[in-house]
Each structure stands twice: as structure tokens, then as C-alpha cells.
């Protein structure tokens, strides 16, 4: 596992790509390294919202609402 971790770090240390270009690849490779499930593939109806990329959310700030997205969301993983 140590070699795998070092390879992962070496691969991503030099990444110069934008977040949009690399975030999902990074997250998938990280889940593989950690031996946990990959995020679900969302369907056209937006199902599988508990663990997925680009989860739609409604953001409220100073009383104004707008649509947004969470890059990678997993229900219950950081906050209840």
C-alpha cells in the first residue's frame, strides 16, 4: 500500500490542470486507493443523490436563493 500511496502522490503532485479538468479523476483514483466505493453514476432524473459528483443544491445567502452544485457529495460523510 505504501508504494501505491507514493505513486498516487507523485502522479497528482505535479498536476497543473484546473479543478474542473481533474477533480473527478482525482476523486475516483483516491477511492480506489482507499478501497472504498466509487461515487454513483447519476441518472437523468437525478437519482443516486446520496453519493455522487455534482450534486445539485439550492444555496441561500442573505435571503437570496440560487442553484449550485457540490463537487463530490456523500451523505453523512462529513456532516449529519
mmCIF file of the N, C-alpha and C atoms, coordinates in Angstrom:
data_MODEL
# 
_entry.id   MODEL 
# 
loop_
_atom_site.group_PDB 
_atom_site.id 
_atom_site.type_symbol 
_atom_site.label_atom_id 
_atom_site.label_alt_id 
_atom_site.label_comp_id 
_atom_site.label_asym_id 
_atom_site.label_entity_id 
_atom_site.label_seq_id 
_atom_site.pdbx_PDB_ins_code 
_atom_site.Cartn_x 
_atom_site.Cartn_y 
_atom_site.Cartn_z 
_atom_site.occupancy 
_atom_site.B_iso_or_equiv 
_atom_site.pdbx_formal_charge 
_atom_site.auth_seq_id 
_atom_site.auth_comp_id 
_atom_site.auth_asym_id 
_atom_site.auth_atom_id 
_atom_site.pdbx_PDB_model_num 
ATOM 1   N N  . UNK A 1 1  ? 0.820   -1.199 0.000   1.00 0.00 ? 1  UNK A N  1 
ATOM 2   C CA . UNK A 1 1  ? 0.000   0.000  0.000   1.00 0.00 ? 1  UNK A CA 1 
ATOM 3   C C  . UNK A 1 1  ? 0.862   1.259  0.000   1.00 0.00 ? 1  UNK A C  1 
ATOM 4   N N  . UNK A 1 2  ? 2.002   1.232  0.676   1.00 0.00 ? 2  UNK A N  1 
ATOM 5   C CA . UNK A 1 2  ? 2.875   2.413  0.731   1.00 0.00 ? 2  UNK A CA 1 
ATOM 6   C C  . UNK A 1 2  ? 3.321   2.815  -0.672  1.00 0.00 ? 2  UNK A C  1 
ATOM 7   N N  . UNK A 1 3  ? 3.689   1.840  -1.503  1.00 0.00 ? 3  UNK A N  1 
ATOM 8   C CA . UNK A 1 3  ? 4.103   2.141  -2.872  1.00 0.00 ? 3  UNK A CA 1 
ATOM 9   C C  . UNK A 1 3  ? 2.948   2.772  -3.633  1.00 0.00 ? 3  UNK A C  1 
ATOM 10  N N  . UNK A 1 4  ? 1.741   2.240  -3.451  1.00 0.00 ? 4  UNK A N  1 
ATOM 11  C CA . UNK A 1 4  ? 0.578   2.799  -4.130  1.00 0.00 ? 4  UNK A CA 1 
ATOM 12  C C  . UNK A 1 4  ? 0.336   4.242  -3.703  1.00 0.00 ? 4  UNK A C  1 
ATOM 13  N N  . UNK A 1 5  ? 0.476   4.521  -2.410  1.00 0.00 ? 5  UNK A N  1 
ATOM 14  C CA . UNK A 1 5  ? 0.286   5.885  -1.908  1.00 0.00 ? 5  UNK A CA 1 
ATOM 15  C C  . UNK A 1 5  ? 1.336   6.812  -2.507  1.00 0.00 ? 5  UNK A C  1 
ATOM 16  N N  . UNK A 1 6  ? 2.569   6.367  -2.531  1.00 0.00 ? 6  UNK A N  1 
ATOM 17  C CA . UNK A 1 6  ? 3.631   7.199  -3.101  1.00 0.00 ? 6  UNK A CA 1 
ATOM 18  C C  . UNK A 1 6  ? 3.399   7.443  -4.584  1.00 0.00 ? 6  UNK A C  1 
ATOM 19  N N  . UNK A 1 7  ? 2.959   6.430  -5.316  1.00 0.00 ? 7  UNK A N  1 
ATOM 20  C CA . UNK A 1 7  ? 2.653   6.599  -6.742  1.00 0.00 ? 7  UNK A CA 1 
ATOM 21  C C  . UNK A 1 7  ? 1.522   7.595  -6.943  1.00 0.00 ? 7  UNK A C  1 
ATOM 22  N N  . UNK A 1 8  ? 0.494   7.500  -6.111  1.00 0.00 ? 8  UNK A N  1 
ATOM 23  C CA . UNK A 1 8  ? -0.634  8.424  -6.184  1.00 0.00 ? 8  UNK A CA 1 
ATOM 24  C C  . UNK A 1 8  ? -0.167  9.860  -5.935  1.00 0.00 ? 8  UNK A C  1 
ATOM 25  N N  . UNK A 1 9  ? 0.632   10.034 -4.903  1.00 0.00 ? 9  UNK A N  1 
ATOM 26  C CA . UNK A 1 9  ? 1.142   11.375 -4.573  1.00 0.00 ? 9  UNK A CA 1 
ATOM 27  C C  . UNK A 1 9  ? 1.994   11.906 -5.715  1.00 0.00 ? 9  UNK A C  1 
ATOM 28  N N  . UNK A 1 10 ? 2.896   11.099 -6.239  1.00 0.00 ? 10 UNK A N  1 
ATOM 29  C CA . UNK A 1 10 ? 3.750   11.529 -7.344  1.00 0.00 ? 10 UNK A CA 1 
ATOM 30  C C  . UNK A 1 10 ? 2.918   11.919 -8.564  1.00 0.00 ? 10 UNK A C  1 
ATOM 31  N N  . UNK A 1 11 ? 1.912   11.114 -8.856  1.00 0.00 ? 11 UNK A N  1 
ATOM 32  C CA . UNK A 1 11 ? 1.067   11.389 -10.024 1.00 0.00 ? 11 UNK A CA 1 
ATOM 33  C C  . UNK A 1 11 ? 0.368   12.733 -9.894  1.00 0.00 ? 11 UNK A C  1 
ATOM 34  N N  . UNK A 1 12 ? -0.185  13.020 -8.713  1.00 0.00 ? 12 UNK A N  1 
ATOM 35  C CA . UNK A 1 12 ? -1.006  14.213 -8.551  1.00 0.00 ? 12 UNK A CA 1 
ATOM 36  C C  . UNK A 1 12 ? -0.234  15.436 -8.078  1.00 0.00 ? 12 UNK A C  1 
ATOM 37  N N  . UNK A 1 13 ? 0.968   15.246 -7.578  1.00 0.00 ? 13 UNK A N  1 
ATOM 38  C CA . UNK A 1 13 ? 1.762   16.377 -7.096  1.00 0.00 ? 13 UNK A CA 1 
ATOM 39  C C  . UNK A 1 13 ? 2.026   17.388 -8.196  1.00 0.00 ? 13 UNK A C  1 
ATOM 40  N N  . UNK A 1 14 ? 2.278   16.902 -9.381  1.00 0.00 ? 14 UNK A N  1 
ATOM 41  C CA . UNK A 1 14 ? 2.597   17.802 -10.483 1.00 0.00 ? 14 UNK A CA 1 
ATOM 42  C C  . UNK A 1 14 ? 1.403   18.237 -11.302 1.00 0.00 ? 14 UNK A C  1 
ATOM 43  N N  . UNK A 1 15 ? 0.204   17.926 -10.840 1.00 0.00 ? 15 UNK A N  1 
ATOM 44  C CA . UNK A 1 15 ? -0.983  18.288 -11.618 1.00 0.00 ? 15 UNK A CA 1 
ATOM 45  C C  . UNK A 1 15 ? -1.101  19.799 -11.748 1.00 0.00 ? 15 UNK A C  1 
ATOM 46  N N  . UNK A 1 16 ? -1.207  20.240 -12.975 1.00 0.00 ? 16 UNK A N  1 
ATOM 47  C CA . UNK A 1 16 ? -1.375  21.668 -13.220 1.00 0.00 ? 16 UNK A CA 1 
ATOM 48  C C  . UNK A 1 16 ? -2.714  21.975 -13.840 1.00 0.00 ? 16 UNK A C  1 
ATOM 49  N N  . UNK A 1 17 ? -3.557  20.957 -13.951 1.00 0.00 ? 17 UNK A N  1 
ATOM 50  C CA . UNK A 1 17 ? -4.859  21.143 -14.566 1.00 0.00 ? 17 UNK A CA 1 
ATOM 51  C C  . UNK A 1 17 ? -5.817  21.888 -13.659 1.00 0.00 ? 17 UNK A C  1 
ATOM 52  N N  . UNK A 1 18 ? -6.835  22.414 -14.267 1.00 0.00 ? 18 UNK A N  1 
ATOM 53  C CA . UNK A 1 18 ? -7.844  23.116 -13.486 1.00 0.00 ? 18 UNK A CA 1 
ATOM 54  C C  . UNK A 1 18 ? -8.650  22.123 -12.663 1.00 0.00 ? 18 UNK A C  1 
ATOM 55  N N  . UNK A 1 19 ? -9.326  22.625 -11.661 1.00 0.00 ? 19 UNK A N  1 
ATOM 56  C CA . UNK A 1 19 ? -10.161 21.766 -10.819 1.00 0.00 ? 19 UNK A CA 1 
ATOM 57  C C  . UNK A 1 19 ? -11.191 21.030 -11.666 1.00 0.00 ? 19 UNK A C  1 
ATOM 58  N N  . UNK A 1 20 ? -11.828 21.730 -12.569 1.00 0.00 ? 20 UNK A N  1 
ATOM 59  C CA . UNK A 1 20 ? -12.871 21.106 -13.393 1.00 0.00 ? 20 UNK A CA 1 
ATOM 60  C C  . UNK A 1 20 ? -12.309 19.987 -14.256 1.00 0.00 ? 20 UNK A C  1 
ATOM 61  N N  . UNK A 1 21 ? -11.061 20.117 -14.646 1.00 0.00 ? 21 UNK A N  1 
ATOM 62  C CA . UNK A 1 21 ? -10.451 19.114 -15.525 1.00 0.00 ? 21 UNK A CA 1 
ATOM 63  C C  . UNK A 1 21 ? -9.938  17.888 -14.771 1.00 0.00 ? 21 UNK A C  1 
ATOM 64  N N  . UNK A 1 22 ? -9.686  18.025 -13.469 1.00 0.00 ? 22 UNK A N  1 
ATOM 65  C CA . UNK A 1 22 ? -9.026  16.933 -12.756 1.00 0.00 ? 22 UNK A CA 1 
ATOM 66  C C  . UNK A 1 22 ? -9.755  16.394 -11.530 1.00 0.00 ? 22 UNK A C  1 
ATOM 67  N N  . UNK A 1 23 ? -10.713 17.114 -11.007 1.00 0.00 ? 23 UNK A N  1 
ATOM 68  C CA . UNK A 1 23 ? -11.312 16.753 -9.717  1.00 0.00 ? 23 UNK A CA 1 
ATOM 69  C C  . UNK A 1 23 ? -11.927 15.362 -9.704  1.00 0.00 ? 23 UNK A C  1 
ATOM 70  N N  . UNK A 1 24 ? -12.684 15.018 -10.735 1.00 0.00 ? 24 UNK A N  1 
ATOM 71  C CA . UNK A 1 24 ? -13.349 13.721 -10.719 1.00 0.00 ? 24 UNK A CA 1 
ATOM 72  C C  . UNK A 1 24 ? -12.360 12.579 -10.879 1.00 0.00 ? 24 UNK A C  1 
ATOM 73  N N  . UNK A 1 25 ? -11.348 12.753 -11.717 1.00 0.00 ? 25 UNK A N  1 
ATOM 74  C CA . UNK A 1 25 ? -10.321 11.716 -11.856 1.00 0.00 ? 25 UNK A CA 1 
ATOM 75  C C  . UNK A 1 25 ? -9.575  11.524 -10.544 1.00 0.00 ? 25 UNK A C  1 
ATOM 76  N N  . UNK A 1 26 ? -9.233  12.628 -9.893  1.00 0.00 ? 26 UNK A N  1 
ATOM 77  C CA . UNK A 1 26 ? -8.542  12.558 -8.611  1.00 0.00 ? 26 UNK A CA 1 
ATOM 78  C C  . UNK A 1 26 ? -9.389  11.802 -7.596  1.00 0.00 ? 26 UNK A C  1 
ATOM 79  N N  . UNK A 1 27 ? -10.657 12.141 -7.495  1.00 0.00 ? 27 UNK A N  1 
ATOM 80  C CA . UNK A 1 27 ? -11.533 11.514 -6.506  1.00 0.00 ? 27 UNK A CA 1 
ATOM 81  C C  . UNK A 1 27 ? -11.712 10.021 -6.780  1.00 0.00 ? 27 UNK A C  1 
ATOM 82  N N  . UNK A 1 28 ? -11.869 9.653  -8.033  1.00 0.00 ? 28 UNK A N  1 
ATOM 83  C CA . UNK A 1 28 ? -12.026 8.233  -8.365  1.00 0.00 ? 28 UNK A CA 1 
ATOM 84  C C  . UNK A 1 28 ? -10.761 7.456  -8.013  1.00 0.00 ? 28 UNK A C  1 
ATOM 85  N N  . UNK A 1 29 ? -9.601  7.994  -8.381  1.00 0.00 ? 29 UNK A N  1 
ATOM 86  C CA . UNK A 1 29 ? -8.351  7.313  -8.047  1.00 0.00 ? 29 UNK A CA 1 
ATOM 87  C C  . UNK A 1 29 ? -8.151  7.233  -6.536  1.00 0.00 ? 29 UNK A C  1 
ATOM 88  N N  . UNK A 1 30 ? -8.559  8.267  -5.815  1.00 0.00 ? 30 UNK A N  1 
ATOM 89  C CA . UNK A 1 30 ? -8.433  8.250  -4.361  1.00 0.00 ? 30 UNK A CA 1 
ATOM 90  C C  . UNK A 1 30 ? -9.336  7.180  -3.752  1.00 0.00 ? 30 UNK A C  1 
ATOM 91  N N  . UNK A 1 31 ? -10.564 7.047  -4.236  1.00 0.00 ? 31 UNK A N  1 
ATOM 92  C CA . UNK A 1 31 ? -11.446 5.995  -3.709  1.00 0.00 ? 31 UNK A CA 1 
ATOM 93  C C  . UNK A 1 31 ? -10.858 4.619  -3.972  1.00 0.00 ? 31 UNK A C  1 
ATOM 94  N N  . UNK A 1 32 ? -10.255 4.432  -5.150  1.00 0.00 ? 32 UNK A N  1 
ATOM 95  C CA . UNK A 1 32 ? -9.625  3.147  -5.464  1.00 0.00 ? 32 UNK A CA 1 
ATOM 96  C C  . UNK A 1 32 ? -8.456  2.873  -4.520  1.00 0.00 ? 32 UNK A C  1 
ATOM 97  N N  . UNK A 1 33 ? -7.648  3.896  -4.279  1.00 0.00 ? 33 UNK A N  1 
ATOM 98  C CA . UNK A 1 33 ? -6.506  3.749  -3.376  1.00 0.00 ? 33 UNK A CA 1 
ATOM 99  C C  . UNK A 1 33 ? -6.966  3.391  -1.962  1.00 0.00 ? 33 UNK A C  1 
ATOM 100 N N  . UNK A 1 34 ? -8.038  4.019  -1.512  1.00 0.00 ? 34 UNK A N  1 
ATOM 101 C CA . UNK A 1 34 ? -8.543  3.779  -0.161  1.00 0.00 ? 34 UNK A CA 1 
ATOM 102 C C  . UNK A 1 34 ? -9.368  2.502  -0.051  1.00 0.00 ? 34 UNK A C  1 
ATOM 103 N N  . UNK A 1 35 ? -9.720  1.923  -1.192  1.00 0.00 ? 35 UNK A N  1 
ATOM 104 C CA . UNK A 1 35 ? -10.510 0.702  -1.180  1.00 0.00 ? 35 UNK A CA 1 
ATOM 105 C C  . UNK A 1 35 ? -11.964 0.917  -0.796  1.00 0.00 ? 35 UNK A C  1 
ATOM 106 N N  . UNK A 1 36 ? -12.495 2.097  -1.109  1.00 0.00 ? 36 UNK A N  1 
ATOM 107 C CA . UNK A 1 36 ? -13.906 2.393  -0.833  1.00 0.00 ? 36 UNK A CA 1 
ATOM 108 C C  . UNK A 1 36 ? -14.665 2.490  -2.154  1.00 0.00 ? 36 UNK A C  1 
ATOM 109 N N  . UNK A 1 37 ? -15.978 2.456  -2.064  1.00 0.00 ? 37 UNK A N  1 
ATOM 110 C CA . UNK A 1 37 ? -16.797 2.524  -3.270  1.00 0.00 ? 37 UNK A CA 1 
ATOM 111 C C  . UNK A 1 37 ? -16.599 3.834  -4.020  1.00 0.00 ? 37 UNK A C  1 
ATOM 112 N N  . UNK A 1 38 ? -16.691 3.739  -5.334  1.00 0.00 ? 38 UNK A N  1 
ATOM 113 C CA . UNK A 1 38 ? -16.679 4.933  -6.170  1.00 0.00 ? 38 UNK A CA 1 
ATOM 114 C C  . UNK A 1 38 ? -18.024 5.643  -6.048  1.00 0.00 ? 38 UNK A C  1 
ATOM 115 N N  . UNK A 1 39 ? -18.075 6.932  -6.376  1.00 0.00 ? 39 UNK A N  1 
ATOM 116 C CA . UNK A 1 39 ? -19.364 7.624  -6.406  1.00 0.00 ? 39 UNK A CA 1 
ATOM 117 C C  . UNK A 1 39 ? -20.309 6.966  -7.417  1.00 0.00 ? 39 UNK A C  1 
ATOM 118 N N  . UNK A 1 40 ? -21.600 7.087  -7.146  1.00 0.00 ? 40 UNK A N  1 
ATOM 119 C CA . UNK A 1 40 ? -22.606 6.534  -8.036  1.00 0.00 ? 40 UNK A CA 1 
ATOM 120 C C  . UNK A 1 40 ? -22.696 7.330  -9.333  1.00 0.00 ? 40 UNK A C  1 
ATOM 121 N N  . UNK A 1 41 ? -23.189 6.670  -10.349 1.00 0.00 ? 41 UNK A N  1 
ATOM 122 C CA . UNK A 1 41 ? -23.488 7.346  -11.607 1.00 0.00 ? 41 UNK A CA 1 
ATOM 123 C C  . UNK A 1 41 ? -24.917 7.848  -11.494 1.00 0.00 ? 41 UNK A C  1 
ATOM 124 N N  . UNK A 1 42 ? -25.104 9.133  -11.691 1.00 0.00 ? 42 UNK A N  1 
ATOM 125 C CA . UNK A 1 42 ? -26.445 9.692  -11.610 1.00 0.00 ? 42 UNK A CA 1 
ATOM 126 C C  . UNK A 1 42 ? -27.207 9.434  -12.894 1.00 0.00 ? 42 UNK A C  1 
ATOM 127 N N  . UNK A 1 43 ? -28.492 9.246  -12.768 1.00 0.00 ? 43 UNK A N  1 
ATOM 128 C CA . UNK A 1 43 ? -29.296 9.076  -13.972 1.00 0.00 ? 43 UNK A CA 1 
ATOM 129 C C  . UNK A 1 43 ? -29.910 10.411 -14.378 1.00 0.00 ? 43 UNK A C  1 
ATOM 130 N N  . UNK A 1 44 ? -30.623 10.419 -15.462 1.00 0.00 ? 44 UNK A N  1 
ATOM 131 C CA . UNK A 1 44 ? -31.176 11.671 -15.991 1.00 0.00 ? 44 UNK A CA 1 
ATOM 132 C C  . UNK A 1 44 ? -32.203 12.298 -15.066 1.00 0.00 ? 44 UNK A C  1 
ATOM 133 N N  . UNK A 1 45 ? -32.769 11.508 -14.153 1.00 0.00 ? 45 UNK A N  1 
ATOM 134 C CA . UNK A 1 45 ? -33.762 12.022 -13.214 1.00 0.00 ? 45 UNK A CA 1 
ATOM 135 C C  . UNK A 1 45 ? -33.127 12.535 -11.929 1.00 0.00 ? 45 UNK A C  1 
ATOM 136 N N  . UNK A 1 46 ? -31.800 12.428 -11.809 1.00 0.00 ? 46 UNK A N  1 
ATOM 137 C CA . UNK A 1 46 ? -31.104 12.916 -10.619 1.00 0.00 ? 46 UNK A CA 1 
ATOM 138 C C  . UNK A 1 46 ? -31.136 11.957 -9.451  1.00 0.00 ? 46 UNK A C  1 
ATOM 139 N N  . UNK A 1 47 ? -31.405 10.693 -9.730  1.00 0.00 ? 47 UNK A N  1 
ATOM 140 C CA . UNK A 1 47 ? -31.387 9.700  -8.652  1.00 0.00 ? 47 UNK A CA 1 
ATOM 141 C C  . UNK A 1 47 ? -29.953 9.459  -8.193  1.00 0.00 ? 47 UNK A C  1 
ATOM 142 N N  . UNK A 1 48 ? -29.793 8.675  -7.178  1.00 0.00 ? 48 UNK A N  1 
ATOM 143 C CA . UNK A 1 48 ? -28.495 8.352  -6.587  1.00 0.00 ? 48 UNK A CA 1 
ATOM 144 C C  . UNK A 1 48 ? -27.822 9.610  -6.024  1.00 0.00 ? 48 UNK A C  1 
ATOM 145 N N  . UNK A 1 49 ? -28.602 10.450 -5.344  1.00 0.00 ? 49 UNK A N  1 
ATOM 146 C CA . UNK A 1 49 ? -28.076 11.707 -4.830  1.00 0.00 ? 49 UNK A CA 1 
ATOM 147 C C  . UNK A 1 49 ? -27.251 11.565 -3.558  1.00 0.00 ? 49 UNK A C  1 
ATOM 148 N N  . UNK A 1 50 ? -27.254 10.389 -2.924  1.00 0.00 ? 50 UNK A N  1 
ATOM 149 C CA . UNK A 1 50 ? -26.553 10.234 -1.656  1.00 0.00 ? 50 UNK A CA 1 
ATOM 150 C C  . UNK A 1 50 ? -25.033 10.132 -1.791  1.00 0.00 ? 50 UNK A C  1 
ATOM 151 N N  . UNK A 1 51 ? -24.523 9.798  -2.971  1.00 0.00 ? 51 UNK A N  1 
ATOM 152 C CA . UNK A 1 51 ? -23.075 9.688  -3.176  1.00 0.00 ? 51 UNK A CA 1 
ATOM 153 C C  . UNK A 1 51 ? -22.811 9.859  -4.653  1.00 0.00 ? 51 UNK A C  1 
ATOM 154 N N  . UNK A 1 52 ? -22.455 11.082 -5.042  1.00 0.00 ? 52 UNK A N  1 
ATOM 155 C CA . UNK A 1 52 ? -22.278 11.364 -6.459  1.00 0.00 ? 52 UNK A CA 1 
ATOM 156 C C  . UNK A 1 52 ? -21.497 12.657 -6.677  1.00 0.00 ? 52 UNK A C  1 
ATOM 157 N N  . UNK A 1 53 ? -21.049 12.823 -7.907  1.00 0.00 ? 53 UNK A N  1 
ATOM 158 C CA . UNK A 1 53 ? -20.423 14.076 -8.317  1.00 0.00 ? 53 UNK A CA 1 
ATOM 159 C C  . UNK A 1 53 ? -21.507 15.088 -8.686  1.00 0.00 ? 53 UNK A C  1 
ATOM 160 N N  . UNK A 1 54 ? -21.179 16.365 -8.527  1.00 0.00 ? 54 UNK A N  1 
ATOM 161 C CA . UNK A 1 54 ? -22.017 17.471 -8.985  1.00 0.00 ? 54 UNK A CA 1 
ATOM 162 C C  . UNK A 1 54 ? -23.461 17.369 -8.494  1.00 0.00 ? 54 UNK A C  1 
ATOM 163 N N  . UNK A 1 55 ? -23.605 17.179 -7.190  1.00 0.00 ? 55 UNK A N  1 
ATOM 164 C CA . UNK A 1 55 ? -24.950 17.080 -6.617  1.00 0.00 ? 55 UNK A CA 1 
ATOM 165 C C  . UNK A 1 55 ? -25.607 18.460 -6.612  1.00 0.00 ? 55 UNK A C  1 
ATOM 166 N N  . UNK A 1 56 ? -26.793 18.570 -7.202  1.00 0.00 ? 56 UNK A N  1 
ATOM 167 C CA . UNK A 1 56 ? -27.469 19.865 -7.217  1.00 0.00 ? 56 UNK A CA 1 
ATOM 168 C C  . UNK A 1 56 ? -27.982 20.249 -5.834  1.00 0.00 ? 56 UNK A C  1 
ATOM 169 N N  . UNK A 1 57 ? -27.827 21.507 -5.495  1.00 0.00 ? 57 UNK A N  1 
ATOM 170 C CA . UNK A 1 57 ? -28.311 22.036 -4.221  1.00 0.00 ? 57 UNK A CA 1 
ATOM 171 C C  . UNK A 1 57 ? -28.870 23.436 -4.443  1.00 0.00 ? 57 UNK A C  1 
ATOM 172 N N  . UNK A 1 58 ? -29.719 23.869 -3.534  1.00 0.00 ? 58 UNK A N  1 
ATOM 173 C CA . UNK A 1 58 ? -30.188 25.248 -3.527  1.00 0.00 ? 58 UNK A CA 1 
ATOM 174 C C  . UNK A 1 58 ? -29.450 25.967 -2.414  1.00 0.00 ? 58 UNK A C  1 
ATOM 175 N N  . UNK A 1 59 ? -28.750 27.025 -2.759  1.00 0.00 ? 59 UNK A N  1 
ATOM 176 C CA . UNK A 1 59 ? -27.974 27.800 -1.798  1.00 0.00 ? 59 UNK A CA 1 
ATOM 177 C C  . UNK A 1 59 ? -28.756 29.043 -1.407  1.00 0.00 ? 59 UNK A C  1 
ATOM 178 N N  . UNK A 1 60 ? -28.762 29.363 -0.115  1.00 0.00 ? 60 UNK A N  1 
ATOM 179 C CA . UNK A 1 60 ? -29.434 30.571 0.356   1.00 0.00 ? 60 UNK A CA 1 
ATOM 180 C C  . UNK A 1 60 ? -28.412 31.423 1.086   1.00 0.00 ? 60 UNK A C  1 
ATOM 181 N N  . UNK A 1 61 ? -28.278 32.649 0.621   1.00 0.00 ? 61 UNK A N  1 
ATOM 182 C CA . UNK A 1 61 ? -27.341 33.590 1.243   1.00 0.00 ? 61 UNK A CA 1 
ATOM 183 C C  . UNK A 1 61 ? -28.030 34.950 1.286   1.00 0.00 ? 61 UNK A C  1 
ATOM 184 N N  . UNK A 1 62 ? -28.060 35.541 2.449   1.00 0.00 ? 62 UNK A N  1 
ATOM 185 C CA . UNK A 1 62 ? -28.738 36.822 2.681   1.00 0.00 ? 62 UNK A CA 1 
ATOM 186 C C  . UNK A 1 62 ? -30.147 36.820 2.087   1.00 0.00 ? 62 UNK A C  1 
ATOM 187 N N  . UNK A 1 63 ? -30.832 35.698 2.274   1.00 0.00 ? 63 UNK A N  1 
ATOM 188 C CA . UNK A 1 63 ? -32.214 35.599 1.831   1.00 0.00 ? 63 UNK A CA 1 
ATOM 189 C C  . UNK A 1 63 ? -32.403 35.328 0.352   1.00 0.00 ? 63 UNK A C  1 
ATOM 190 N N  . UNK A 1 64 ? -31.333 35.300 -0.409  1.00 0.00 ? 64 UNK A N  1 
ATOM 191 C CA . UNK A 1 64 ? -31.432 35.045 -1.851  1.00 0.00 ? 64 UNK A CA 1 
ATOM 192 C C  . UNK A 1 64 ? -31.081 33.599 -2.135  1.00 0.00 ? 64 UNK A C  1 
ATOM 193 N N  . UNK A 1 65 ? -31.871 32.973 -2.980  1.00 0.00 ? 65 UNK A N  1 
ATOM 194 C CA . UNK A 1 65 ? -31.637 31.580 -3.339  1.00 0.00 ? 65 UNK A CA 1 
ATOM 195 C C  . UNK A 1 65 ? -31.040 31.501 -4.735  1.00 0.00 ? 65 UNK A C  1 
ATOM 196 N N  . UNK A 1 66 ? -30.139 30.534 -4.899  1.00 0.00 ? 66 UNK A N  1 
ATOM 197 C CA . UNK A 1 66 ? -29.581 30.264 -6.226  1.00 0.00 ? 66 UNK A CA 1 
ATOM 198 C C  . UNK A 1 66 ? -29.238 28.785 -6.310  1.00 0.00 ? 66 UNK A C  1 
ATOM 199 N N  . UNK A 1 67 ? -29.173 28.284 -7.512  1.00 0.00 ? 67 UNK A N  1 
ATOM 200 C CA . UNK A 1 67 ? -28.812 26.888 -7.731  1.00 0.00 ? 67 UNK A CA 1 
ATOM 201 C C  . UNK A 1 67 ? -27.300 26.744 -7.726  1.00 0.00 ? 67 UNK A C  1 
ATOM 202 N N  . UNK A 1 68 ? -26.842 25.659 -7.153  1.00 0.00 ? 68 UNK A N  1 
ATOM 203 C CA . UNK A 1 68 ? -25.412 25.378 -7.119  1.00 0.00 ? 68 UNK A CA 1 
ATOM 204 C C  . UNK A 1 68 ? -25.180 23.886 -7.186  1.00 0.00 ? 68 UNK A C  1 
ATOM 205 N N  . UNK A 1 69 ? -23.928 23.508 -7.042  1.00 0.00 ? 69 UNK A N  1 
ATOM 206 C CA . UNK A 1 69 ? -23.565 22.093 -7.079  1.00 0.00 ? 69 UNK A CA 1 
ATOM 207 C C  . UNK A 1 69 ? -22.454 21.837 -6.071  1.00 0.00 ? 69 UNK A C  1 
ATOM 208 N N  . UNK A 1 70 ? -22.470 20.619 -5.518  1.00 0.00 ? 70 UNK A N  1 
ATOM 209 C CA . UNK A 1 70 ? -21.395 20.159 -4.643  1.00 0.00 ? 70 UNK A CA 1 
ATOM 210 C C  . UNK A 1 70 ? -20.525 19.236 -5.488  1.00 0.00 ? 70 UNK A C  1 
ATOM 211 N N  . UNK A 1 71 ? -19.219 19.517 -5.552  1.00 0.00 ? 71 UNK A N  1 
ATOM 212 C CA . UNK A 1 71 ? -18.311 18.751 -6.416  1.00 0.00 ? 71 UNK A CA 1 
ATOM 213 C C  . UNK A 1 71 ? -18.430 17.248 -6.193  1.00 0.00 ? 71 UNK A C  1 
ATOM 214 N N  . UNK A 1 72 ? -18.325 16.808 -4.950  1.00 0.00 ? 72 UNK A N  1 
ATOM 215 C CA . UNK A 1 72 ? -18.466 15.392 -4.614  1.00 0.00 ? 72 UNK A CA 1 
ATOM 216 C C  . UNK A 1 72 ? -19.158 15.313 -3.271  1.00 0.00 ? 72 UNK A C  1 
ATOM 217 N N  . UNK A 1 73 ? -20.314 14.706 -3.264  1.00 0.00 ? 73 UNK A N  1 
ATOM 218 C CA . UNK A 1 73 ? -21.155 14.644 -2.072  1.00 0.00 ? 73 UNK A CA 1 
ATOM 219 C C  . UNK A 1 73 ? -21.363 13.202 -1.655  1.00 0.00 ? 73 UNK A C  1 
ATOM 220 N N  . UNK A 1 74 ? -21.225 12.946 -0.352  1.00 0.00 ? 74 UNK A N  1 
ATOM 221 C CA . UNK A 1 74 ? -21.576 11.645 0.202   1.00 0.00 ? 74 UNK A CA 1 
ATOM 222 C C  . UNK A 1 74 ? -22.312 11.900 1.514   1.00 0.00 ? 74 UNK A C  1 
ATOM 223 N N  . UNK A 1 75 ? -23.581 11.563 1.527   1.00 0.00 ? 75 UNK A N  1 
ATOM 224 C CA . UNK A 1 75 ? -24.443 11.824 2.668   1.00 0.00 ? 75 UNK A CA 1 
ATOM 225 C C  . UNK A 1 75 ? -23.848 11.222 3.944   1.00 0.00 ? 75 UNK A C  1 
ATOM 226 N N  . UNK A 1 76 ? -23.753 12.061 4.966   1.00 0.00 ? 76 UNK A N  1 
ATOM 227 C CA . UNK A 1 76 ? -23.292 11.596 6.268   1.00 0.00 ? 76 UNK A CA 1 
ATOM 228 C C  . UNK A 1 76 ? -21.796 11.439 6.414   1.00 0.00 ? 76 UNK A C  1 
ATOM 229 N N  . UNK A 1 77 ? -21.022 11.792 5.391   1.00 0.00 ? 77 UNK A N  1 
ATOM 230 C CA . UNK A 1 77 ? -19.580 11.546 5.483   1.00 0.00 ? 77 UNK A CA 1 
ATOM 231 C C  . UNK A 1 77 ? -18.831 12.647 6.234   1.00 0.00 ? 77 UNK A C  1 
ATOM 232 N N  . UNK A 1 78 ? -19.312 13.876 6.167   1.00 0.00 ? 78 UNK A N  1 
ATOM 233 C CA . UNK A 1 78 ? -18.648 14.968 6.895   1.00 0.00 ? 78 UNK A CA 1 
ATOM 234 C C  . UNK A 1 78 ? -19.555 15.558 7.961   1.00 0.00 ? 78 UNK A C  1 
ATOM 235 N N  . UNK A 1 79 ? -20.779 15.780 7.594   1.00 0.00 ? 79 UNK A N  1 
ATOM 236 C CA . UNK A 1 79 ? -21.752 16.367 8.493   1.00 0.00 ? 79 UNK A CA 1 
ATOM 237 C C  . UNK A 1 79 ? -23.031 15.555 8.450   1.00 0.00 ? 79 UNK A C  1 
ATOM 238 N N  . UNK A 1 80 ? -23.761 15.527 9.545   1.00 0.00 ? 80 UNK A N  1 
ATOM 239 C CA . UNK A 1 80 ? -25.008 14.741 9.559   1.00 0.00 ? 80 UNK A CA 1 
ATOM 240 C C  . UNK A 1 80 ? -26.042 15.274 8.589   1.00 0.00 ? 80 UNK A C  1 
# 
